[in-house]
Amino acid sequence: MLAVPLAGAWLISTTEGARWLAARAQAFEPALALEITDGSLWHGLQARDLRWRDGDRGLAAEAVAIDWSPRCLLRGQVCVDAVRVTGLRLDLPAGEAAAASSAPATDPLEALPRRLSLPTLESPVPLRLEQLRIDGLSVQRADRALAAGIDALRLSAHVTGRQLDITALSVAGTAGRARLEARVDMDGHWPLEADWRVEPVAALTAGESLTLQGRGEGSLADLRLTGSVRGARTVEFSIGVAALDAPRRLEARIAAGDGVLNLRGRADERIELEGDLQAPSLAPFWPGLEGQLQGDFRVAGRLLQPSLSAALTATDLRVGDLALENARLSADWNGAEGGRARLEVTGLRQGTALRGSGQLTLSGQPDDHRIDLQFEGQSGALPVGLEARLIGGRSAGAREWTGRLQQASLTVDGRTGRLLGTPGLTVGPQRLRLDGHCWAWPSVRACSQPLQATPRSAQWRINLSAVPLALLQPQLPAGVSLPGSVTGTARLEWQADTGASARLTLVSPASRIELPQPDREQPLVLDYDRIVVDADLTPARAQLRLGLASPDIGQGGFAVQTDPGDASRPLTGRVWLDGVGLAPLAGALPQLRRAEGRVSARGELAGTLAAPRFRGTLRLRDGVLLPSALVEPLTAVDLSAEVAGETARLSGGFAAGDGEASLDGQLDWAGGTLEGAVNLVGEALDVQVGNLAQLTVSPDIRLGVGAETLQLTGRIDVPRARIEPTGGSAGAIRPSPDAVRVDARGRPLAPADEAEAGRTLESDLRLRLGDSVRFAARGASGRLAGGLRLRQVGSEGAEAEGVLTLEEAGYEAYGQSLTVQRGRLVFSGPLTRPQLDIEAVRETPGITAGLRITGPADQPRVRLFSDPAMAQADILAVLLTGRPPGQASPGEEALLSRAALSLGVFGGGQLGESLASELGVEDFQIAADGQGEDAQVAVSGYLSPNLMVRYGVGVFEPTTTLSLRYYLTRQFYLEAVSGAESAFDVFYSFDYD
């Protein structure tokens, strides 16, 4: 006999006993499964993996713990101290399958009894639940979440007989928090008193913190709810509901500020609901809502075939970036016979993306009606228009609306696309379907596969035919042209469990890109074989990929992705590009006459969309660059940039002739402006500057880049050079002060002082000439030596310090030769105004004659000297003829002319005029004629009022020209010319308007 009580004690007081009982329960009820982990029936149990399923009903919990007080049984009570459940899931059976669209739907009001009787519930013993705690609760119906995002539920309640006291019921989840305290008499109409409080998260209330609190009194047969919504505004409400007996009634009043909404309704087999709204301001009703709304409405009839009459007017509505100036809804629709409804909207705006006006009209009968939509406005800067007409209806009691899209047109920027065919359209509670169809614009065709959507999924695919990229011309920068075309596909999908996703693919086959070139009529043409763009969008990822194949632009592309749900838009990706040709640069940059080589890029992208960061390598290989100022190109150009976010390390080199140079540096733009330094070191670089000079240079310079300045410092050695300028500037024509410079298209160019302000250039360079720097120009030849320090700040003129000397130099002009015994150019100020210290002599047997040139270059002073000392005229005779005084040829006038000419050239103009005056020559003038090798210096004057004589001497060629002009009248004269060629002419000149 003792075995029975001992067995009972073992079952209720030990963990093993509890496990044995659990095993027997599972054997008796196969739908039940659980695992006892600790405790006993007497002291409390702990279990895990609790599961129960009956068909499509089920319950599952990750862990369950129960603590109770057996001693309460001695007082006739059940006391549960705590019930803790983790990971609770409830599965409810799916509703009845939707009937076929042709089957009539059941009116739920007809299925509702006229009188609802509530049961009487009574607990045989008092029950006290101190705490029910559920962490993680979800309720599912046929894989559809009915209650999701509930993080925690807490309940404390007492039941005594028919009295239920809910001391505290709280729920917290992703939508916010709620709390309820109530007392309910579970008898009759269930009288009750309850206080509740709800705090939704700010994401559900336009970012505003709101608190809903209220009180319920009465019974389920006549319940009165009062309360308020408080935040930045206050909304008061009062609702009365009689729900047990037909006709069931509703009365409500909602007040916010000066606005009031009144509702009155009743329902039995038919419904009647009337309402009127007077809201001078909608802002108190809901966060972020602005504007005015007023009007009234009435809904009556059967629930599935209601009749609606309404007259509502809205003014200055705004919610977020969506706004409208005026809206008016007028409706008179009978659920059985139909009618008409019209919505008019003016001043519709969605930020800057869309604005316009439109109207929506419904007319006809419930089973056969027409819906017309019209809209005119602008999308961005483009004018747009939309017109559409749907025909169809819904049979009495049917669940779906069926019809067709009879006609539609979409106009964008004056181009109208029209719907081809009349695709069918079905809209119901369980599905939406739009049959496949196409749209056609001039030169464009877009076709849609059937659009299908259900409560669980949706999908839509669109194919785009070859679209001319020229359609984008109005939106492209001036001068940019895209002659090619693009084809594409778009796919939109939605899944209830994963959310929406989209994919867009665009392909542009072989074509070109045309870009404008400064100062050139022809555009820069960049050919490509193929450009592909892929874009993918999901709730967790947005990805963009671009692939490129082009002989001019290169081979490669990039792939980037970000998280749309992250406000910072983090960016990841990579870039790969090979074979980018430099040849287009020669067309785009007038400073380059030739550019060859290939650029490659490899690296990773990081940062954010607003501030992307690149880490990788940019490299130019086998480059050839020919600046417009040089004759021979820079070859073997190899440059690389190691980029790390906002810094870059530069390295590389190039060759010029037999010489080579290396380049390195560091750049930083973290502060928003480019800063850093670049160093260039070269040895024996061969440089040919146009027709001016052939140089061998060895630079060691540094370019410092600051926020506001560029600093160029270092040293340039010139061991060898040959300076032989051809032509000259003596005969060059200077532009008129009122001249206007234009580009190749005739457009005026902005003056340099009107150009955009940039960094100030500060230079400090030391120039050192070697032993083999020779020059030959305008009759002068020899060797240059010495060095200079060149400095410049901004637009100020360059300044120089140092001395250049003329070594082994001579001068030949006017058929004579002079030897430069001493030649120095002393720089101490503006580069264009060195101090001259030059002494040139000519030696004849027993006589040395010469001249000294001193003073600034723009105002030189000339002095003649000789050994032994002689008169100025005698010195000139020696310099110009090479013969001592008294041995001149009979042409004394020619000698004097040469003397006057020479004196004029070397600054002796006053002496020339004095000699001419003594000879009786009036209006004496010295002038320059011709260019290059034909350059002459000429003297002229009048021997009499009618006779003018002019004598020209070749500067670089030993030629002379003598002209005599005799005026018979002012317009009629005779002219004889004697020189390399002789001529005699008769001239008559006249003016005409």
PyMOL commands that set and color helices and strands:
alter all, ss='L'
color gray80, all
select helices_A, chain A and resi 3-13+15-28+70-75+108-111+202-204+469-475+583-588+752-754+872-881+892-905+909-918+932-934
alter helices_A, ss='H'
color red, helices_A
select strands_A, chain A and resi 32-40+44-54+57-68+78-92+127-141+144-160+163-173+176-185+192-200+211-219+222-230+234-242+248-256+259-267+271-279+289-302+305-319+322-334+338-350+354-365+368-379+382-393+401-412+415-420+424-427+432-434+437-441+444-448+451-453+457-468+485-495+499-515+524-537+542-550+554-562+571-581+592-607+612-627+634-645+647-656+659-668+675-683+685-689+693-705+709-723+760-777+780-793+799-813+816-830+835-844+847-856+861-867+922-929+936-944+947-954+960-967+972-978+983-988
alter strands_A, ss='S'
color yellow, strands_A
deselect
rebuild
show_as cartoon
